[in-house]
């Protein structure tokens, strides 16, 4: 997706900023064995445009494995976010006539997730048909009062 941002603030002085931004995601899931799969996902985002500046470009990715058991009622999944980047950082630049700042944040980007899901009951894709329909027996013939 893409977008265009244009901002302006008027106080004792005028601050404005504008620019294009984008984001993109891609994902894939492969069924490689009986009731099991692997998946991979990736996201990229352009720098965020704010009134006094912008942030840095940022991205994320993940890989995962999933196995269904007990006639697909129980699913166990494990995923790892940002497997190639243990520490990630982003920066912010703020500027106006009276203030200027550069800030950089570093954070632990890897996260291991374990997900266990159990489906109770039966899930069907059938649509039940209504037992009765709509009756339009309130229409008068010829516009006459009866």
N, CA, C and O atoms as CSV, one atom per row, in Angstrom:
chain,resi,resn,atom,element,x,y,z
A,1,UNK,N,N,0.843,-1.175,0.000
A,1,UNK,CA,C,0.000,0.000,0.000
A,1,UNK,C,C,0.888,1.238,0.000
A,1,UNK,O,O,2.065,1.175,0.357
A,2,UNK,N,N,0.325,2.326,-0.392
A,2,UNK,CA,C,1.058,3.583,-0.418
A,2,UNK,C,C,0.172,4.728,0.016
A,2,UNK,O,O,-1.054,4.625,-0.017
A,3,UNK,N,N,0.785,5.806,0.419
A,3,UNK,CA,C,0.032,6.970,0.874
A,3,UNK,C,C,0.887,8.225,0.749
A,3,UNK,O,O,2.104,8.153,0.580
A,4,UNK,N,N,0.230,9.365,0.837
A,4,UNK,CA,C,0.909,10.650,0.820
A,4,UNK,C,C,0.469,11.417,2.062
A,4,UNK,O,O,-0.719,11.456,2.383
A,5,UNK,N,N,1.420,12.024,2.755
A,5,UNK,CA,C,1.144,12.768,3.980
A,5,UNK,C,C,1.541,14.224,3.773
A,5,UNK,O,O,2.607,14.515,3.230
A,6,UNK,N,N,0.680,15.130,4.205
A,6,UNK,CA,C,1.003,16.560,4.193
A,6,UNK,C,C,0.458,17.152,5.490
A,6,UNK,O,O,-0.743,17.085,5.752
A,7,UNK,N,N,1.351,17.736,6.303
A,7,UNK,CA,C,0.970,18.291,7.606
A,7,UNK,C,C,1.478,19.711,7.726
A,7,UNK,O,O,2.482,20.087,7.120
A,8,UNK,N,N,0.765,20.493,8.524
A,8,UNK,CA,C,1.194,21.856,8.785
A,8,UNK,C,C,0.638,22.305,10.130
A,8,UNK,O,O,-0.507,22.007,10.472
A,9,UNK,N,N,1.457,23.021,10.886
A,9,UNK,CA,C,1.031,23.606,12.163
A,9,UNK,C,C,1.447,25.066,12.178
A,9,UNK,O,O,2.561,25.408,11.780
A,10,UNK,N,N,0.554,25.920,12.636
A,10,UNK,CA,C,0.846,27.353,12.698
A,10,UNK,C,C,0.726,27.813,14.145
A,10,UNK,O,O,-0.368,27.829,14.711
A,11,UNK,N,N,1.846,28.185,14.735
A,11,UNK,CA,C,1.881,28.780,16.064
A,11,UNK,C,C,2.593,30.119,15.904
A,11,UNK,O,O,2.161,30.954,15.110
A,12,UNK,N,N,3.667,30.332,16.640
A,12,UNK,CA,C,4.482,31.532,16.433
A,12,UNK,C,C,5.265,31.412,15.132
A,12,UNK,O,O,5.738,32.412,14.593
A,13,UNK,N,N,5.398,30.211,14.637
A,13,UNK,CA,C,6.097,29.921,13.395
A,13,UNK,C,C,5.369,28.772,12.703
A,13,UNK,O,O,4.545,28.101,13.324
A,14,UNK,N,N,5.661,28.544,11.445
A,14,UNK,CA,C,4.987,27.499,10.677
A,14,UNK,C,C,5.904,26.278,10.567
A,14,UNK,O,O,7.076,26.396,10.209
A,15,UNK,N,N,5.352,25.114,10.881
A,15,UNK,CA,C,6.055,23.841,10.700
A,15,UNK,C,C,5.241,23.043,9.697
A,15,UNK,O,O,4.015,22.974,9.789
A,16,UNK,N,N,5.931,22.441,8.740
A,16,UNK,CA,C,5.218,21.570,7.811
A,16,UNK,C,C,6.125,20.415,7.390
A,16,UNK,O,O,7.350,20.502,7.475
A,17,UNK,N,N,5.512,19.362,6.947
A,17,UNK,CA,C,6.233,18.206,6.458
A,17,UNK,C,C,5.319,17.459,5.498
A,17,UNK,O,O,4.096,17.480,5.644
A,18,UNK,N,N,5.916,16.811,4.531
A,18,UNK,CA,C,5.141,16.057,3.562
A,18,UNK,C,C,6.002,14.971,2.959
A,18,UNK,O,O,7.231,15.027,3.017
A,19,UNK,N,N,5.352,13.990,2.384
A,19,UNK,CA,C,6.099,12.931,1.722
A,19,UNK,C,C,5.253,11.699,1.472
A,19,UNK,O,O,4.124,11.587,1.951
A,20,UNK,N,N,5.817,10.785,0.720
A,20,UNK,CA,C,5.160,9.532,0.395
A,20,UNK,C,C,5.599,8.456,1.372
A,20,UNK,O,O,6.712,8.493,1.897
A,21,UNK,N,N,4.717,7.501,1.608
A,21,UNK,CA,C,5.030,6.361,2.458
A,21,UNK,C,C,4.478,5.095,1.837
A,21,UNK,O,O,3.635,5.143,0.941
A,22,UNK,N,N,4.955,3.974,2.317
A,22,UNK,CA,C,4.490,2.686,1.791
A,22,UNK,C,C,4.648,1.610,2.852
A,22,UNK,O,O,5.378,1.772,3.830
A,23,UNK,N,N,3.959,0.530,2.635
A,23,UNK,CA,C,4.140,-0.675,3.435
A,23,UNK,C,C,3.817,-1.864,2.548
A,23,UNK,O,O,2.980,-1.777,1.649
A,24,UNK,N,N,4.488,-2.972,2.811
A,24,UNK,CA,C,4.262,-4.180,2.023
A,24,UNK,C,C,4.438,-5.394,2.918
A,24,UNK,O,O,5.259,-5.392,3.835
A,25,UNK,N,N,3.663,-6.421,2.645
A,25,UNK,CA,C,3.735,-7.671,3.394
A,25,UNK,C,C,3.673,-8.828,2.423
A,25,UNK,O,O,3.036,-8.745,1.373
A,26,UNK,N,N,4.340,-9.905,2.787
A,26,UNK,CA,C,4.266,-11.123,2.000
A,26,UNK,C,C,4.323,-12.299,2.976
A,26,UNK,O,O,5.011,-12.249,3.996
A,27,UNK,N,N,3.594,-13.338,2.643
A,27,UNK,CA,C,3.585,-14.515,3.493
A,27,UNK,C,C,3.360,-15.765,2.672
A,27,UNK,O,O,2.750,-15.723,1.603
A,28,UNK,N,N,3.856,-16.869,3.177
A,28,UNK,CA,C,3.669,-18.149,2.492
A,28,UNK,C,C,3.539,-19.251,3.536
A,28,UNK,O,O,4.144,-19.194,4.607
A,29,UNK,N,N,2.743,-20.246,3.201
A,29,UNK,CA,C,2.566,-21.410,4.064
A,29,UNK,C,C,2.663,-22.643,3.183
A,29,UNK,O,O,2.013,-22.728,2.141
A,30,UNK,N,N,3.472,-23.585,3.604
A,30,UNK,CA,C,3.683,-24.806,2.823
A,30,UNK,C,C,3.292,-26.022,3.654
A,30,UNK,O,O,3.774,-26.201,4.773
A,31,UNK,N,N,2.413,-26.857,3.097
A,31,UNK,CA,C,2.033,-28.115,3.738
A,31,UNK,C,C,3.039,-29.160,3.293
A,31,UNK,O,O,3.003,-29.600,2.144
A,32,UNK,N,N,3.937,-29.566,4.181
A,32,UNK,CA,C,5.031,-30.444,3.794
A,32,UNK,C,C,4.879,-31.884,4.281
A,32,UNK,O,O,5.529,-32.784,3.750
A,33,UNK,N,N,4.045,-32.110,5.268
A,33,UNK,CA,C,3.800,-33.457,5.776
A,33,UNK,C,C,2.364,-33.515,6.272
A,33,UNK,O,O,1.676,-32.495,6.299
A,34,UNK,N,N,1.908,-34.688,6.661
A,34,UNK,CA,C,0.510,-34.861,7.055
A,34,UNK,C,C,0.159,-33.954,8.246
A,34,UNK,O,O,0.743,-34.065,9.323
A,35,UNK,N,N,-0.789,-33.074,8.025
A,35,UNK,CA,C,-1.301,-32.131,9.026
A,35,UNK,C,C,-0.224,-31.195,9.591
A,35,UNK,O,O,-0.376,-30.673,10.695
A,36,UNK,N,N,0.845,-30.986,8.849
A,36,UNK,CA,C,1.910,-30.110,9.318
A,36,UNK,C,C,2.320,-29.123,8.242
A,36,UNK,O,O,2.188,-29.395,7.049
A,37,UNK,N,N,2.819,-27.972,8.678
A,37,UNK,CA,C,3.211,-26.946,7.721
A,37,UNK,C,C,4.335,-26.079,8.281
A,37,UNK,O,O,4.599,-26.066,9.483
A,38,UNK,N,N,4.982,-25.362,7.378
A,38,UNK,CA,C,5.915,-24.311,7.764
A,38,UNK,C,C,5.417,-23.020,7.121
A,38,UNK,O,O,4.730,-23.052,6.100
A,39,UNK,N,N,5.758,-21.913,7.711
A,39,UNK,CA,C,5.317,-20.630,7.169
A,39,UNK,C,C,6.433,-19.606,7.296
A,39,UNK,O,O,7.332,-19.740,8.127
A,40,UNK,N,N,6.358,-18.593,6.466
A,40,UNK,CA,C,7.306,-17.481,6.496
A,40,UNK,C,C,6.551,-16.203,6.155
A,40,UNK,O,O,5.677,-16.203,5.288
A,41,UNK,N,N,6.892,-15.120,6.836
A,41,UNK,CA,C,6.241,-13.830,6.627
A,41,UNK,C,C,7.280,-12.724,6.658
A,41,UNK,O,O,8.302,-12.840,7.333
A,42,UNK,N,N,7.014,-11.650,5.923
A,42,UNK,CA,C,7.880,-10.486,5.933
A,42,UNK,C,C,7.085,-9.211,5.756
A,42,UNK,O,O,6.085,-9.195,5.039
A,43,UNK,N,N,7.520,-8.142,6.403
A,43,UNK,CA,C,6.870,-6.826,6.323
A,43,UNK,C,C,7.943,-5.755,6.188
A,43,UNK,O,O,8.996,-5.837,6.821
A,44,UNK,N,N,7.672,-4.753,5.364
A,44,UNK,CA,C,8.532,-3.574,5.283
A,44,UNK,C,C,7.656,-2.331,5.366
A,44,UNK,O,O,6.529,-2.313,4.869
A,45,UNK,N,N,8.184,-1.307,5.993
A,45,UNK,CA,C,7.465,-0.041,6.136
A,45,UNK,C,C,8.433,1.107,5.887
A,45,UNK,O,O,9.566,1.097,6.368
A,46,UNK,N,N,7.974,2.082,5.138
A,46,UNK,CA,C,8.789,3.265,4.891
A,46,UNK,C,C,8.919,4.066,6.185
A,46,UNK,O,O,8.199,3.802,7.148
A,47,UNK,N,N,9.815,5.026,6.218
A,47,UNK,CA,C,9.887,5.899,7.388
A,47,UNK,C,C,8.536,6.586,7.635
A,47,UNK,O,O,7.858,7.006,6.697
A,48,UNK,N,N,8.164,6.689,8.903
A,48,UNK,CA,C,6.935,7.404,9.264
A,48,UNK,C,C,7.206,8.895,9.174
A,48,UNK,O,O,8.217,9.388,9.674
A,49,UNK,N,N,6.299,9.600,8.537
A,49,UNK,CA,C,6.444,11.048,8.405
A,49,UNK,C,C,5.631,11.696,9.514
A,49,UNK,O,O,4.426,11.473,9.635
A,50,UNK,N,N,6.317,12.508,10.328
A,50,UNK,CA,C,5.661,13.224,11.411
A,50,UNK,C,C,5.865,14.717,11.184
A,50,UNK,O,O,6.637,15.112,10.310
A,51,UNK,N,N,5.199,15.525,11.943
A,51,UNK,CA,C,5.226,16.963,11.716
A,51,UNK,C,C,6.644,17.538,11.752
A,51,UNK,O,O,6.989,18.373,10.916
A,52,UNK,N,N,7.457,17.107,12.696
A,52,UNK,CA,C,8.782,17.693,12.856
A,52,UNK,C,C,9.906,16.851,12.246
A,52,UNK,O,O,11.077,17.170,12.452
A,53,UNK,N,N,9.591,15.801,11.512
A,53,UNK,CA,C,10.656,14.990,10.937
A,53,UNK,C,C,10.156,13.656,10.433
A,53,UNK,O,O,9.086,13.559,9.831
A,54,UNK,N,N,10.963,12.606,10.695
A,54,UNK,CA,C,10.571,11.272,10.257
A,54,UNK,C,C,11.335,10.228,11.057
A,54,UNK,O,O,12.334,10.520,11.715
A,55,UNK,N,N,10.836,9.011,10.980
A,55,UNK,CA,C,11.519,7.888,11.623
A,55,UNK,C,C,12.307,7.135,10.563
A,55,UNK,O,O,12.281,7.497,9.387
A,56,UNK,N,N,12.996,6.103,10.975
A,56,UNK,CA,C,13.762,5.291,10.026
A,56,UNK,C,C,12.868,4.221,9.399
A,56,UNK,O,O,11.782,3.927,9.898
A,57,UNK,N,N,13.335,3.663,8.325
A,57,UNK,CA,C,12.731,2.522,7.657
A,57,UNK,C,C,12.690,1.366,8.665
A,57,UNK,O,O,13.621,1.222,9.458
A,58,UNK,N,N,11.637,0.542,8.653
A,58,UNK,CA,C,11.608,-0.611,9.549
A,58,UNK,C,C,10.994,-1.828,8.865
A,58,UNK,O,O,10.182,-1.707,7.948
A,59,UNK,N,N,11.395,-2.979,9.326
A,59,UNK,CA,C,10.958,-4.235,8.743
A,59,UNK,C,C,10.846,-5.301,9.835
A,59,UNK,O,O,11.352,-5.125,10.944
A,60,UNK,N,N,10.186,-6.393,9.509
A,60,UNK,CA,C,10.110,-7.544,10.403
A,60,UNK,C,C,9.895,-8.795,9.561
A,60,UNK,O,O,9.448,-8.717,8.417
A,61,UNK,N,N,10.215,-9.941,10.138
A,61,UNK,CA,C,10.005,-11.210,9.454
A,61,UNK,C,C,9.821,-12.303,10.488
A,61,UNK,O,O,10.149,-12.124,11.661
A,62,UNK,N,N,9.301,-13.424,10.053
A,62,UNK,CA,C,9.106,-14.544,10.971
A,62,UNK,C,C,9.066,-15.857,10.197
A,62,UNK,O,O,8.753,-15.894,9.007
A,63,UNK,N,N,9.391,-16.925,10.908
A,63,UNK,CA,C,9.257,-18.275,10.377
A,63,UNK,C,C,8.524,-19.098,11.428
A,63,UNK,O,O,8.608,-18.811,12.623
A,64,UNK,N,N,7.808,-20.118,10.980
A,64,UNK,CA,C,7.055,-20.918,11.936
A,64,UNK,C,C,6.818,-22.324,11.449
A,64,UNK,O,O,6.977,-22.630,10.268
A,65,UNK,N,N,6.435,-23.171,12.379
A,65,UNK,CA,C,6.093,-24.555,12.088
A,65,UNK,C,C,4.812,-24.878,12.860
A,65,UNK,O,O,4.619,-24.406,13.981
A,66,UNK,N,N,3.948,-25.678,12.258
A,66,UNK,CA,C,2.656,-25.985,12.858
A,66,UNK,C,C,2.316,-27.461,12.631
A,66,UNK,O,O,2.604,-28.015,11.571
A,67,UNK,N,N,1.704,-28.086,13.631
A,67,UNK,CA,C,1.288,-29.483,13.517
A,67,UNK,C,C,-0.099,-29.637,14.125
A,67,UNK,O,O,-0.338,-29.215,15.256
A,68,UNK,N,N,-1.020,-30.248,13.364
A,68,UNK,CA,C,-2.362,-30.545,13.862
A,68,UNK,C,C,-2.401,-31.994,14.321
A,68,UNK,O,O,-1.826,-32.877,13.686
A,69,UNK,N,N,-3.090,-32.224,15.439
A,69,UNK,CA,C,-3.203,-33.547,16.040
A,69,UNK,C,C,-4.655,-33.828,16.406
A,69,UNK,O,O,-5.508,-32.946,16.305
A,70,UNK,N,N,-4.933,-35.048,16.828
A,70,UNK,CA,C,-6.265,-35.444,17.312
A,70,UNK,C,C,-7.361,-35.077,16.312
A,70,UNK,O,O,-8.314,-34.377,16.651
A,71,UNK,N,N,-7.214,-35.553,15.094
A,71,UNK,CA,C,-8.169,-35.285,14.009
A,71,UNK,C,C,-8.375,-33.790,13.793
A,71,UNK,O,O,-9.498,-33.327,13.594
A,72,UNK,N,N,-7.276,-33.046,13.834
A,72,UNK,CA,C,-7.222,-31.588,13.604
A,72,UNK,C,C,-7.962,-30.760,14.661
A,72,UNK,O,O,-8.296,-29.601,14.415
A,73,UNK,N,N,-8.214,-31.335,15.809
A,73,UNK,CA,C,-8.827,-30.562,16.894
A,73,UNK,C,C,-7.773,-29.793,17.684
A,73,UNK,O,O,-8.051,-28.711,18.200
A,74,UNK,N,N,-6.564,-30.346,17.781
A,74,UNK,CA,C,-5.476,-29.722,18.518
A,74,UNK,C,C,-4.393,-29.287,17.532
A,74,UNK,O,O,-3.947,-30.077,16.700
A,75,UNK,N,N,-3.979,-28.038,17.632
A,75,UNK,CA,C,-2.904,-27.527,16.788
A,75,UNK,C,C,-1.838,-26.913,17.685
A,75,UNK,O,O,-2.129,-26.099,18.560
A,76,UNK,N,N,-0.598,-27.322,17.445
A,76,UNK,CA,C,0.547,-26.778,18.165
A,76,UNK,C,C,1.417,-26.046,17.142
A,76,UNK,O,O,1.810,-26.622,16.127
A,77,UNK,N,N,1.715,-24.774,17.418
A,77,UNK,CA,C,2.511,-23.949,16.507
A,77,UNK,C,C,3.649,-23.293,17.266
A,77,UNK,O,O,3.513,-22.960,18.443
A,78,UNK,N,N,4.760,-23.110,16.591
A,78,UNK,CA,C,5.889,-22.388,17.147
A,78,UNK,C,C,6.419,-21.454,16.059
A,78,UNK,O,O,6.569,-21.856,14.905
A,79,UNK,N,N,6.700,-20.211,16.436
A,79,UNK,CA,C,7.242,-19.269,15.459
A,79,UNK,C,C,8.338,-18.432,16.098
A,79,UNK,O,O,8.370,-18.230,17.312
A,80,UNK,N,N,9.229,-17.955,15.253
A,80,UNK,CA,C,10.327,-17.102,15.683
A,80,UNK,C,C,10.278,-15.817,14.863
A,80,UNK,O,O,10.364,-15.843,13.635
A,81,UNK,N,N,10.138,-14.694,15.562
A,81,UNK,CA,C,10.147,-13.385,14.904
A,81,UNK,C,C,11.575,-12.916,14.731
A,81,UNK,O,O,12.402,-13.075,15.629
A,82,UNK,N,N,11.867,-12.339,13.579
A,82,UNK,CA,C,13.170,-11.758,13.256
A,82,UNK,C,C,14.326,-12.715,13.562
A,82,UNK,O,O,15.212,-12.382,14.349
A,83,UNK,N,N,14.324,-13.897,12.948
A,83,UNK,CA,C,15.345,-14.900,13.267
A,83,UNK,C,C,16.781,-14.468,12.947
A,83,UNK,O,O,17.720,-15.000,13.541
A,84,UNK,N,N,16.972,-13.540,12.045
A,84,UNK,CA,C,18.324,-13.115,11.661
A,84,UNK,C,C,18.768,-11.822,12.339
A,84,UNK,O,O,19.898,-11.376,12.142
A,85,UNK,N,N,17.892,-11.223,13.129
A,85,UNK,CA,C,18.211,-9.927,13.749
A,85,UNK,C,C,17.881,-9.964,15.229
A,85,UNK,O,O,16.746,-9.699,15.624
A,86,UNK,N,N,18.867,-10.291,16.047
A,86,UNK,CA,C,18.622,-10.364,17.489
A,86,UNK,C,C,18.294,-8.985,18.067
A,86,UNK,O,O,17.365,-8.839,18.861
A,87,UNK,N,N,19.065,-7.984,17.660
A,87,UNK,CA,C,18.841,-6.604,18.098
A,87,UNK,C,C,18.501,-5.768,16.868
A,87,UNK,O,O,19.206,-5.826,15.861
A,88,UNK,N,N,17.425,-4.995,16.951
A,88,UNK,CA,C,17.048,-4.079,15.869
A,88,UNK,C,C,17.008,-2.670,16.449
A,88,UNK,O,O,16.928,-2.490,17.664
A,89,UNK,N,N,17.062,-1.688,15.579
A,89,UNK,CA,C,16.987,-0.305,16.047
A,89,UNK,C,C,16.159,0.518,15.072
A,89,UNK,O,O,16.006,0.170,13.901
A,90,UNK,N,N,15.643,1.593,15.581
A,90,UNK,CA,C,15.005,2.586,14.723
A,90,UNK,C,C,15.389,3.964,15.239
A,90,UNK,O,O,15.675,4.150,16.421
A,91,UNK,N,N,15.388,4.910,14.332
A,91,UNK,CA,C,15.806,6.261,14.701
A,91,UNK,C,C,14.707,7.251,14.349
A,91,UNK,O,O,13.848,6.991,13.506
A,92,UNK,N,N,14.761,8.393,15.022
A,92,UNK,CA,C,13.790,9.461,14.818
A,92,UNK,C,C,14.550,10.775,14.691
A,92,UNK,O,O,15.490,11.033,15.444
A,93,UNK,N,N,14.144,11.590,13.747
A,93,UNK,CA,C,14.743,12.908,13.548
A,93,UNK,C,C,13.637,13.940,13.722
A,93,UNK,O,O,12.614,13.886,13.039
A,94,UNK,N,N,13.850,14.895,14.655
A,94,UNK,CA,C,12.892,15.970,14.909
A,94,UNK,C,C,13.589,17.300,14.641
A,94,UNK,O,O,14.686,17.537,15.147
A,95,UNK,N,N,12.969,18.156,13.860
A,95,UNK,CA,C,13.536,19.475,13.563
A,95,UNK,C,C,12.428,20.510,13.476
A,95,UNK,O,O,11.397,20.271,12.847
A,96,UNK,N,N,12.633,21.644,14.099
A,96,UNK,CA,C,11.824,22.827,13.858
A,96,UNK,C,C,12.725,24.028,14.156
A,96,UNK,O,O,13.867,23.830,14.569
A,97,UNK,N,N,12.268,25.233,13.966
A,97,UNK,CA,C,13.169,26.392,14.148
A,97,UNK,C,C,13.787,26.507,15.545
A,97,UNK,O,O,14.841,27.128,15.683
A,98,UNK,N,N,13.171,25.931,16.583
A,98,UNK,CA,C,13.669,26.095,17.949
A,98,UNK,C,C,14.127,24.794,18.600
A,98,UNK,O,O,14.551,24.790,19.755
A,99,UNK,N,N,14.042,23.700,17.862
A,99,UNK,CA,C,14.297,22.409,18.507
A,99,UNK,C,C,14.820,21.417,17.474
A,99,UNK,O,O,14.322,21.367,16.349
A,100,UNK,N,N,15.817,20.633,17.853
A,100,UNK,CA,C,16.341,19.604,16.979
A,100,UNK,C,C,16.753,18.410,17.837
A,100,UNK,O,O,17.392,18.576,18.875
A,101,UNK,N,N,16.388,17.212,17.401
A,101,UNK,CA,C,16.727,16.019,18.167
A,101,UNK,C,C,16.910,14.831,17.230
A,101,UNK,O,O,16.176,14.665,16.256
A,102,UNK,N,N,17.894,14.019,17.545
A,102,UNK,CA,C,18.073,12.724,16.889
A,102,UNK,C,C,18.011,11.678,17.990
A,102,UNK,O,O,18.737,11.769,18.980
A,103,UNK,N,N,17.151,10.691,17.821
A,103,UNK,CA,C,16.979,9.660,18.847
A,103,UNK,C,C,17.064,8.299,18.181
A,103,UNK,O,O,16.490,8.094,17.112
A,104,UNK,N,N,17.772,7.371,18.799
A,104,UNK,CA,C,17.849,6.016,18.276
A,104,UNK,C,C,17.490,5.042,19.395
A,104,UNK,O,O,18.019,5.117,20.504
A,105,UNK,N,N,16.591,4.141,19.079
A,105,UNK,CA,C,16.151,3.123,20.034
A,105,UNK,C,C,16.619,1.760,19.555
A,105,UNK,O,O,16.463,1.427,18.380
A,106,UNK,N,N,17.184,0.977,20.443
A,106,UNK,CA,C,17.568,-0.404,20.135
A,106,UNK,C,C,16.713,-1.320,21.006
A,106,UNK,O,O,16.432,-1.004,22.162
A,107,UNK,N,N,16.308,-2.438,20.453
A,107,UNK,CA,C,15.444,-3.354,21.205
A,107,UNK,C,C,15.694,-4.790,20.764
A,107,UNK,O,O,16.181,-5.046,19.663
A,108,UNK,N,N,15.350,-5.717,21.646
A,108,UNK,CA,C,15.445,-7.141,21.320
A,108,UNK,C,C,14.324,-7.481,20.361
A,108,UNK,O,O,13.148,-7.365,20.704
A,109,UNK,N,N,14.680,-7.894,19.178
A,109,UNK,CA,C,13.690,-8.105,18.124
A,109,UNK,C,C,13.218,-9.549,18.024
A,109,UNK,O,O,12.137,-9.815,17.499
A,110,UNK,N,N,14.015,-10.470,18.518
A,110,UNK,CA,C,13.624,-11.876,18.394
A,110,UNK,C,C,12.620,-12.234,19.478
A,110,UNK,O,O,12.736,-11.830,20.634
A,111,UNK,N,N,11.633,-13.009,19.055
A,111,UNK,CA,C,10.617,-13.466,19.990
A,111,UNK,C,C,10.200,-14.867,19.574
A,111,UNK,O,O,9.844,-15.098,18.418
A,112,UNK,N,N,10.242,-15.790,20.503
A,112,UNK,CA,C,9.809,-17.152,20.249
A,112,UNK,C,C,8.407,-17.305,20.818
A,112,UNK,O,O,8.160,-16.987,21.981
A,113,UNK,N,N,7.495,-17.794,19.992
A,113,UNK,CA,C,6.098,-17.954,20.415
A,113,UNK,C,C,5.699,-19.417,20.324
A,113,UNK,O,O,6.057,-20.112,19.373
A,114,UNK,N,N,4.964,-19.873,21.309
A,114,UNK,CA,C,4.369,-21.199,21.303
A,114,UNK,C,C,2.870,-21.004,21.427
A,114,UNK,O,O,2.399,-20.336,22.348
A,115,UNK,N,N,2.123,-21.582,20.506
A,115,UNK,CA,C,0.675,-21.416,20.488
A,115,UNK,C,C,0.027,-22.800,20.462
A,115,UNK,O,O,0.368,-23.638,19.628
A,116,UNK,N,N,-0.905,-23.030,21.376
A,116,UNK,CA,C,-1.658,-24.284,21.428
A,116,UNK,C,C,-3.135,-23.939,21.284
A,116,UNK,O,O,-3.676,-23.151,22.060
A,117,UNK,N,N,-3.779,-24.531,20.291
A,117,UNK,CA,C,-5.188,-24.256,20.022
A,117,UNK,C,C,-5.967,-25.561,20.025
A,117,UNK,O,O,-5.559,-26.545,19.406
A,118,UNK,N,N,-7.097,-25.557,20.731
A,118,UNK,CA,C,-7.984,-26.722,20.723
A,118,UNK,C,C,-9.358,-26.266,20.270
A,118,UNK,O,O,-9.913,-25.323,20.834
A,119,UNK,N,N,-9.915,-26.920,19.261
A,119,UNK,CA,C,-11.240,-26.577,18.734
A,119,UNK,C,C,-12.280,-27.499,19.358
A,119,UNK,O,O,-12.224,-28.716,19.183
A,120,UNK,N,N,-13.216,-26.923,20.076
A,120,UNK,CA,C,-14.309,-27.669,20.680
A,120,UNK,C,C,-15.462,-27.727,19.688
A,120,UNK,O,O,-15.644,-26.798,18.901
A,121,UNK,N,N,-16.228,-28.782,19.713
A,121,UNK,CA,C,-17.397,-28.883,18.859
A,121,UNK,C,C,-17.044,-29.146,17.419
A,121,UNK,O,O,-15.915,-29.506,17.085
A,122,UNK,N,N,-18.039,-28.958,16.571
A,122,UNK,CA,C,-17.888,-29.240,15.156
A,122,UNK,C,C,-18.061,-27.944,14.380
A,122,UNK,O,O,-18.975,-27.163,14.642
A,123,UNK,N,N,-17.177,-27.732,13.431
A,123,UNK,CA,C,-17.264,-26.532,12.623
A,123,UNK,C,C,-17.580,-26.931,11.194
A,123,UNK,O,O,-16.798,-27.623,10.541
A,124,UNK,N,N,-18.720,-26.493,10.722
A,124,UNK,CA,C,-19.118,-26.839,9.361
A,124,UNK,C,C,-19.283,-25.604,8.511
A,124,UNK,O,O,-19.472,-24.500,9.020
A,125,UNK,N,N,-19.209,-25.802,7.214
A,125,UNK,CA,C,-19.369,-24.687,6.286
A,125,UNK,C,C,-20.760,-24.661,5.665
A,125,UNK,O,O,-21.015,-23.903,4.730
A,126,UNK,N,N,-21.647,-25.481,6.183
A,126,UNK,CA,C,-22.993,-25.552,5.632
A,126,UNK,C,C,-23.818,-24.355,6.097
A,126,UNK,O,O,-23.682,-23.887,7.227
A,127,UNK,N,N,-24.665,-23.879,5.213
A,127,UNK,CA,C,-25.578,-22.791,5.534
A,127,UNK,C,C,-26.966,-23.391,5.638
A,127,UNK,O,O,-27.455,-24.026,4.703
A,128,UNK,N,N,-27.598,-23.182,6.789
A,128,UNK,CA,C,-28.933,-23.742,6.982
A,128,UNK,C,C,-29.962,-22.879,6.272
A,128,UNK,O,O,-29.897,-21.651,6.317
A,129,UNK,N,N,-30.905,-23.529,5.622
A,129,UNK,CA,C,-31.973,-22.833,4.917
A,129,UNK,C,C,-33.091,-22.513,5.901
A,129,UNK,O,O,-33.448,-23.339,6.740
A,130,UNK,N,N,-33.640,-21.306,5.789
A,130,UNK,CA,C,-34.737,-20.910,6.662
A,130,UNK,C,C,-35.945,-21.803,6.414
A,130,UNK,O,O,-36.234,-22.174,5.276
A,131,UNK,N,N,-36.657,-22.148,7.506
A,131,UNK,CA,C,-37.817,-23.031,7.382
A,131,UNK,C,C,-39.004,-22.323,6.752
A,131,UNK,O,O,-39.826,-22.960,6.093
A,132,UNK,N,N,-39.104,-21.031,6.943
A,132,UNK,CA,C,-40.212,-20.304,6.323
A,132,UNK,C,C,-39.668,-19.057,5.653
A,132,UNK,O,O,-38.637,-18.514,6.048
A,133,UNK,N,N,-40.377,-18.622,4.641
A,133,UNK,CA,C,-39.949,-17.474,3.875
A,133,UNK,C,C,-40.772,-16.247,4.207
A,133,UNK,O,O,-41.525,-16.244,5.181
A,134,UNK,N,N,-40.636,-15.221,3.417
A,134,UNK,CA,C,-41.374,-13.973,3.595
A,134,UNK,C,C,-42.638,-14.051,2.755
A,134,UNK,O,O,-42.610,-14.457,1.593
A,135,UNK,N,N,-43.743,-13.655,3.364
A,135,UNK,CA,C,-45.029,-13.658,2.678
A,135,UNK,C,C,-45.477,-12.229,2.492
A,135,UNK,O,O,-45.599,-11.490,3.469
A,136,UNK,N,N,-45.727,-11.820,1.258
A,136,UNK,CA,C,-46.216,-10.469,0.975
A,136,UNK,C,C,-47.720,-10.531,0.715
A,136,UNK,O,O,-48.171,-10.309,-0.409
A,137,UNK,N,N,-48.484,-10.829,1.747
A,137,UNK,CA,C,-49.933,-10.899,1.573
A,137,UNK,C,C,-50.608,-9.621,2.050
A,137,UNK,O,O,-51.833,-9.585,2.171
A,138,UNK,N,N,-49.830,-8.561,2.327
A,138,UNK,CA,C,-50.397,-7.300,2.793
A,138,UNK,C,C,-50.578,-6.294,1.650
A,138,UNK,O,O,-50.934,-5.144,1.909
A,139,UNK,N,N,-50.346,-6.686,0.418
A,139,UNK,CA,C,-50.483,-5.793,-0.722
A,139,UNK,C,C,-51.952,-5.768,-1.141
A,139,UNK,O,O,-52.571,-6.819,-1.307
A,140,UNK,N,N,-52.506,-4.571,-1.311
A,140,UNK,CA,C,-53.910,-4.423,-1.697
A,140,UNK,C,C,-54.020,-4.407,-3.208
A,140,UNK,O,O,-53.154,-3.859,-3.891
A,141,UNK,N,N,-55.049,-4.986,-3.719
A,141,UNK,CA,C,-55.279,-5.036,-5.158
A,141,UNK,C,C,-55.915,-3.738,-5.636
A,141,UNK,O,O,-56.903,-3.272,-5.069
A,142,UNK,N,N,-55.338,-3.159,-6.684
A,142,UNK,CA,C,-55.942,-2.006,-7.342
A,142,UNK,C,C,-55.992,-0.755,-6.503
A,142,UNK,O,O,-56.639,0.209,-6.912
A,143,UNK,N,N,-55.353,-0.711,-5.359
A,143,UNK,CA,C,-55.317,0.487,-4.538
A,143,UNK,C,C,-56.611,0.744,-3.788
A,143,UNK,O,O,-56.753,1.809,-3.187
A,144,UNK,N,N,-57.564,-0.183,-3.794
A,144,UNK,CA,C,-58.827,-0.001,-3.094
A,144,UNK,C,C,-58.709,-0.410,-1.649
A,144,UNK,O,O,-57.931,-1.301,-1.310
A,145,UNK,N,N,-59.481,0.238,-0.792
A,145,UNK,CA,C,-59.535,-0.175,0.608
A,145,UNK,C,C,-60.390,-1.413,0.727
A,145,UNK,O,O,-61.451,-1.484,0.106
A,146,UNK,N,N,-59.972,-2.372,1.490
A,146,UNK,CA,C,-60.771,-3.605,1.702
A,146,UNK,C,C,-61.290,-3.650,3.102
A,146,UNK,O,O,-61.979,-4.600,3.475
